Amino acid sequence: MRVLWFLSLVISLVSSPLSADRAAYVDLARRGWSYELRTTMVGRDLSIPVHIHGKDLAGASLCLVGERPHEASITIINAFRSLALHAFGKRMPMRYAGRSAANCGSGRTVVLRLYSGHPPNRDLSADLRWMNKIYQLGLPARGDFAASSPAMAQTFFGRRGQGTHIMVKQPALNELGSLETAFYKSILIEELFQSFTFGMDILLFDRTAAFQSKLQETPLNLHRLPWSSRAFMRALVSSNPTGLCTFDVFMLHAVAEAPVDQTTEPGFIDYVDQNYDQLFARALATMADPQLAALFDPTCRL
């Protein structure tokens, strides 16, 4: 009896942390991927069907427009392309198309507009009007669009497919301090990750808790701070991880592998729960690739 009790205790001590980790990951997955799509765009055609699955962008090309990418930007972009290859098994072609998204062509293309300085709202509006025409997105015919943050990503669903547009502020200077480096890395990684997984923001109100996901963020009121100010950068960098966590890579593999029609349905969360061990092992193997090191935040809680 004493031997059996000892063995039982050992098994309990070994399995409990794993069970707790599994429960934490499933809970995060549920909060980041179980949602109803809503729109606040007045005048948009709501009769257009919506299909949400990050795997729909597997193998899509990345079209850079606006400013040519800063060295810091291209480092992150190329690392993310390698990460997508790990997860989806398909390469992400990339090219620079100049100032206008109209040069990107149609098809399965993600538009990434890079800028420094003030947000190019006129170019953003032109991009979305072009996408509206190509994909028949049902956007307001005469709408003008403006950036609401230094980095933003939007996916629209149209009668001729879906269109994803990302606009991210990048450095203007060649030499960057540690704060600037962390800030520009953080916002670019976040928009790329959310665009290719459809993961949503997860609010974390406990400011003492360690982050487990790039999707987690502590709520801040930054409306009165200029986006280029050090105070804004410092606050935003502290509000969530500066790179991806193990959970995020875990979920990227889940998005790539889950045999579900949409990643917003309950079956997707069931898949994450039932395949936790395999997905976690894949995430660790992927993160061991030195080409991807620039994408990760080592301070995340495993």
N, C-alpha and C positions, 0 to 999 in steps of 0.2 A: 504493500500500500504506500509506504514511504517513497519507494522508487517511482511508482506510478505518479504520485503527487508531484515529485520533483520534475519528471518528464513533462507533465502537464504544465507546470509553472514555466519551464523553459520555452515550450511551444507558445504559451501565452505571451511571454515577453518578446519573442521573435515576431509573432504575427500581428500583435496589436499596432505597432507603428505603421506597418504596411496597410492594415485596414484603415487606420486613421488617414494616411496619405491618400488612399483610394477614395475615401469619403470626401476629403477636401477637394480632390481633383474633380470628382463627379459634381460636387456642389458648385464649383467655379464654372464648370462646363455648362451646367444648367443655367447659371446666371448670365453667362456670356453668349449663349447660343439659343436659348428658348425665349423668343420674343415675337411680337407682332409688328410687322412693318407698317409704319404710319408715314404720312406725308403732311407737311405744313405748307407746301407750295400751292398757293392759291391759283386756281385755273388749270391745274394739271389733269390730264385725262385719266381718271381712276378706273376706267374699264379695261385698261391694259393688264394682262395677266402678269403675275410676279412669280419668279422661280429662284429660290435662294439656295445655292450650293457653291462653296468655294472651288470645288473641283471643276466647275464650268470654266474657270480661268486657267486651268492647267494647260500649258503650252501656248498661252496667249502671248502676243508680242508686247513689248514695252516701248512706247514711242515718246521720246523726250522732246519737249518744245520749250520755247522761251529762251532763257539764258543757257549757255553751254554749262554742263555740270562742273561744279567746283571739284577739285581733287577729293575733298572730304565726302562729297555727295556720291561720286562715282565709286569710291571704295565701298560705301554702304550698299549702293545699288547692285554692284557686281556680287557682293557677298550674299545679298538676298536672292539673286538669281541662282546662285549655287545652292542655297537652302531650298528653293523651290524645286530644283532638280533632284535633290535628295528625297523630298517628300512625294512629288508627283511623277518622277521618272521622266519628265519631259523638259527640254530646254526652253528657256524664255528668250527668244530673239529680242535684240534691242537696237535701236538706231536713233540718231538725232535728226529731227525733221525741220529744224529752223524755228521761225517765230510763230508759225501758225499750226494749229492742230489739223487744219484742212489738208496739210501735207502728209498726214499719217495714213490716209487711206482708210477704207472700211475693213470689216472683218473683226476677228477676235483680238482687239487691240486695247491696251490700257494706256491712256494719255497721262503723262506726268509732266506738268508745267513747273519749271524751276524759276525762281526769281530772287532778287535781293532788293533791298530798299522797300518802297511802298508797293503794296499788292497791285498787280496789273488787272484791275477789275474789268477794264474794257476788253482785254484779251481773254479773260475768263468768260465773259459774256459771249464773245465770238466763238470760243471753243464749244460752249454748250449749245449755241444756236446751230453750229455745224453738226454736232452729235445728234441734235434733235431732228435734223433733216435726214441724216444717214440712217438712224435707227428708229425713226418715227416714235420718239419718246413721249409725245403728247405734252411737251412743256408749253407754257404760255408763249404765244407767237412774238410778242413784243417785250418780253421780260428782260430786264437788266439784272445782272448777278454781281454780288460783291462778296469778298472774302470776309468771313466772320472770325477767323483765327489765322495765325501764321502758317498753319498746315491744315488742310482739309481734303477729304476724299468723299466722292459721291458716286454711287452706282445707280443708274437709271435703267428701267426695264421698258423696252419698246416693242412695237409690233414686228420689228426686224432684228430682234436680239437685244442684248444689254450693252450698255456703254459705261465704262468706269473712267472717271476723271479725278486726278489727284493734283493738287497744287501745294507746293511746299517752299517755304522760304529757305534759302541757302546762304552760306557765308559770302560776304562781299570782299573780304580781305584774304590774302594768302596765309598770313600768320595768325593762328588762332590760339587763344588761351584755353585753359582747361574747362572753364565754364561755357565758352562758346562752342567748343568741340562737343561737350556733352549735350548741349541744347540742340544743335543742328542734327546731331546723330539721333537723338531721342525722337524728334518730331518726324523725321523721315522714316525711321523704322516703324513707328506706330502706324503711319498712314499706309505703308506698304503691307504690313501684316494684316491690318483690318480689311484692306481691300481684297486680299487674296484668301481670306478665311471667313469673312462676314462676322467676325467676333465683335461684340458690342462692349462699350465701356461698362466697367463694374465699379461702383462707388465703394470706397473703403473709408469709413468714418473714423476708425481707430488710427490715429496718427502715430501711435507707438508700435503698431504691428508691422512685421516685415512683409514686403511685397512678395507675392507668388506668381504674378502675371503682369505683363505689360499692359493688359486691359484694365487693371486696377488703377484707380486714381483717387486721391483725396480731394474733395471739392475745394475750390479756391475762387475768390472774387478778384479777377485780374483786369476788369474792364477799364480801369483808370490808368493802367500802366502801358506805356508805349511798348510795342512788341520787340523793339530793338534795345530796350533798356536792360541793364544788368539785373535790376530788381525783378523784371518780368521773367527773364531767363532763369534766374535763381529759383524763383517760386515754382515755375513750371517743372524744372528739373527735379525739384524735391517732391513733386506731387505724384510721381509714379516712376517705375524703373527707367533707366536711360536706354536699356536694351531689352531683348527678349529673355524670358525666364525658361526653365525646363518645361513648365506647364505649357507654355506657348508652342514650343517645338512639338511636344506631346500632342497638342490639339491640331497642329498643322498636319501631322501624320494621320490623326483621326479623320480630319476633313478629306484627306486624300484617299483614305481606304474604306470609309464606312459605306456599306451597301444600302444607302437610303436615297430617296428621291430628293429630299431637301434636308439641310442641316439644322432646320428650325423645328423639326418634328421630334416627338418623344423617342422614336426609335434611334435617333442619333445619340441621345444621352444614354440609352440602354447599351448601345455599342461601346461607348466610352467605358462604361461600368464593367461590361463583360470582357473587354479586351485590355483592361488596365495594364497588366504585366507586359504584354507584348508591345503596347504603345510606349510604355515607359522605357523599355529596353531600346526601342527604335530611337526615341528622343536622345538618350544618352549616347548611342552610337553616332547619331548625326552631329551632336555637339562636340564630339571628339575630333571632327574635321577642322584642322587649323585654318582653312580658308574662310571659315565662318566666324572666327573669334571676334571680329569687329561688331557682330550683331548682338552679343550677349552681355548681360549685366551680371557679373559674378556675385553681387550682393544679394541677389534674390534668394528667398528661402526655398530650399529644394522641395 
